[in-house]
Amino acid sequence: MRSQSAARRVLVTVIMVLAGFVMLIPLFWMISTSFKTQAEVFSWPVQWLPSRLNWAAHEKVWFGRLSFVNYYKNSLKITMLSVAGALCFGAMAAYGFARIEFRGRDLLFGLYLVMMMVPPQVLFVPKFIMFDWANIYNTHWALILPGMFTIIGVFYMRQYFLTLPKELQEAAFIDGAGHFTIFTRIFLPLAKPTLVTFGILDFTWNWNNYEDALVFLISEKLFTVPLGLNNFILEHSIDYPGMMAAATASIIPIVFVFLLGQRYIIEGLVSSSVKG
C-alpha cells in the first residue's frame, strides 16, 4: 500500500512538472524573442536562443519615441486606484450581504450575481453614453470608477465572511461594538489572506484591461500598457522583437505583485470556498 501510494505521488509530481514546463514554454519564447533580430524570429529550424543578446528592442521600449514609461505610469495609476476601491467597497458590501440581516437580502444578492452573466461588451454603448454625459470620457476615471465595483470581489469575500463563527459577532455586540467596529477590527484582520488574494487577481485584471482602454481612451498620452503594445504593429508588418520586449516589460508588475502575496493565495482561495 505504501509503495503504491509513493509511486502515485511520484507519478503525479512528474505529470505536474511536465505540465508546468509546457506552460512556461510561451513565457520562455516571449523573453527569448525579445532579444532576437527580426530574421531570427522566422528562422527555420526554430532558433530557441538568440545568437547574441540584442538589446535594441528593449531600448526601443523604454527609451524610444513611444516610451513605455508613460504607459506604465497610466496603468499603475488606474490599477492601484481601481484595486483600492474594489477592496474597500467590495469588503463592505460582502460584510453587509454576509452578516447584516435585512429584508430581501438574499434576493438582492441573487440579482447582483445575475449581472455576472451579462457580457461586458454589451455595456460598452451605455457606458459610453453615461461617461460622455458625466464628462469623463477620454479620461482615466472612465476606467477607474467601473473598476472600483466588482461583482466577483463581493461574492469572493462574502464567501469567506460566511465561514467566520457567529459567536465573534455576537460577543462584539455584547461588548457594545457596532457593525463598523466589528467589520474594521475583527473581520478585516481575519480576512487578510482573502483580501490579498483578491487584490492580486484584481490587479491582474485591471493591468491587462485592453477593451475598456481601447474604447474609452483616445488621447495617446492617456494610453495604458496593453494599448502600447499596438505601437509595434506596423502598417505592413509586425515588429515581433519589439512586441515581445514590450510584453516582457508588461508582466514585470504582475510577477512582482504575485511574489509579494503568493503565500496568501492558496490560503485565501481555500478559505473562501469552504461555505457556499
N, C-alpha and C positions, 0 to 999 in steps of 0.2 A: 504493500500500500504506500509506504513512504517513498520507495523508488519510483512508483508510478506518479506520485504527486510531484516529486522532484523533476522527473522527466517532463511532466506537463508544464511546470513553471519555466523550465529551460526553453521549451518549445514556444511558449507564449512570449518569453523575453526576446528570443531570436526573431519572431514574427514582428514584434513591436519595433525592434531595432531596424529591421529591414523597411518597415512602413515609414519610420521616421527618416531613414536615409532617402527614400523615394520622395518624401515631401520636401526635403532640403535641396533636392536637385534644382528646382526652379530658382531658389534663392542663390545657390552657387552659380548658376548660369547667369543670373542678373548681375552679380558682382563681377564675375569674370568678363562679361561682355562690356562692362563699363570701362575696362582697361584695354580693350581691343581697338583695332582700327576697323573702319567700315568693311575693308576687304576681308579681314579675318573673321568677321561675323558670318559671312556667307561662304567661307572656305569649305571644301569637301576633300577628304573626310572631315567630320566635325572636329574643330580645334577647341578643346575644352579650356585650355590655358592660353593666354596671350603669349606671343613670342617675347615680348618685353612689356613692362608696365607703361602704358600710355596714359598720362595724366591730363591730356588735352580735354577730354570730355568733362572731367571733374572741375578743371579750371573754368570751362565754359559755364558750368552750372553755378559756381559760386562767385566768379569774378567777370563773367561775360556781360554783354549788353543787357540781357534779361536775367539778372542775378536772382537766385533763389532766396537771398536774404530777406527781401521784401515779402515774398510769398510765405516764408517761414514766420515772419512777424504777424502777418494777417491770419495765418492758420492757427498759430499759438493763441492769439487774442480771441478768436472765435471759439476755439476748442475749450480753452480754460474757462471762459465765462459761461459757455453752454454746460460744461460738466459741473461747475459750481452751482448753477441754477438747478440743474437736473437732480443733483444730490440733495439740495436744500428742499425744494418743493416736492420732489419725489418721496423723500423720507417723511415729510409732514403728512402728505396725502396717504402714504402707506400706513402710518400710525393711525390716522383717522379711520380708514377702512378696516383696520385690524382690531382696534382697541376702543373706539368710541361708538357706543350704541346710539343709533338714531333711526327713525322710521325711513324705510326704503333704502337702507344702506346697501344691502346685497344686490337689490335691483339696480341701483345706481352704479355699483361696481361692475355688474354684468354688462350694462350698457357701455360703460367705459372700456371694457375689454373688447366689445364688439368692434370698436374703432380700429383695433389691430387688423381686422380683416379688410379694411379699406386700403387699396394700393396708394402709396404716397404720390404716384404720378397723377392720380385723379384730382389731387388737391392743388396742383400747380396753378391752374387758372383762378380758383377762388383766392389762393394766396396772393397771386399777382395783383388782383383787383384790390384786395384788402391792404397790401403793402403800398400800392400806389396811392390809395386813399389816405393812408397814415403817413405818407411822405417818407417811408423808409426803404422804398425800392432803390436798388443800386447802393445800398449801404450794408455794413456788416450786421446791423440789427436785424435784417431780413433773415439771417442765418442764426443769429444768437437767440433771439426770442423764441422761435419754434423749438430750438434745441434745448431750452430750459425745461420743457414739459415733455415727458416721455412716458408712454403707457407701460412699456416693458419695465422701466425702472420702478414704477409704483407697484406693479404686480410682483416683481422680484423681491423688493424689500418688504412688502406686505406678507409674503410667504414666510419670511424669517420672523417678523414680529408675532405671527401666529404661533410660532414654536415656543416662545417665551412663556413661562408659567404665569397664570393669572394672579398667583399669590404675591408676586412682585408689585403689581399694580395695586392690589388691594391693601398691601402693607403700606405703600406710599400714601394712599388715600387716607388711611387711618392716622398717619403722621401729619396730615394736613397739606400734603402736596397736591397741586393741580395737574391737569394734563400736560401743560407746557413744561413744568418741572420734571414730571415723570419722563417725558419724551427726551428732554435735553440731558438729564443727569443719570437716567437709568437705561433707557432703551438705546439711545445713540451710542454710548460707550460699548454696550454689549454687541451692537451691530457693526462694529468696526470692520471685521472681515468682509461682511456683505457690502458695506459701503465702498470699501477699497476695490473689491471685485467688480462691482457695477461701475465704479469710476473708471477703471481701466477699460472695460468694454465700451463705455460711453465715449471715452477719449478716442478710442479706435474708430468708432462710428463717425464721430464728428470730424476727425482728422481726415478721413477718407471720403468725406461727403463731396461728391462730384456733381450730382444732378442739381441740387439746390443752388450751389455756387454758379453753375453754368446758366441757370435760368434767371437768378435774381441779382447777379453781378454783371455789370457792363464795363466799368472802368478798369483798365488793366492794373492800375495801382492798388485796386482792392482785391485782386485775384489771390486765390489760395494755392497751396502746393499741388493739389490734383489738377487744377486748371493750368498750372505752369508746365505740366508735362506735355500739353498740347503744343508748346513752342518748338518741340523737336519733331513735329510732323510738318515737313516742308511741303511745298507746292507739288513737287513731282517725286519726292522720295521721303524717307524717314531716317532721321539721324539716330540709329539704334544705339551706338555707344553713348551719345548724349542722353537719350531717353533712359537707358539703364543706369547711367550715373545719377540722373535726377531721381529715378525710382529708388536707388540705393540711399540717396540723401533723405528721401521722404520717409523711410522706415526707421530712421535713427531715433526720433522721439518715441515711437511706439515701442521699440525694443527697450529703450531706457525706462519708460514708464512700467513696462512689464517686469523688468528685472527688479525694480524697486518694490513692486507689490506682489511678486509671484508667490510668496509664501502664504498670502491670504486667499489666493484664487480658489484652490481646491476646498479649503475650509468654508469659504463663502458659498461656493456652488452647492456643497453638500448640505450645509445648514439651511439653505433656502428651499431645498427640495424635500424636506422631511415631511411637511404637512401641506395638504392642498386646500 
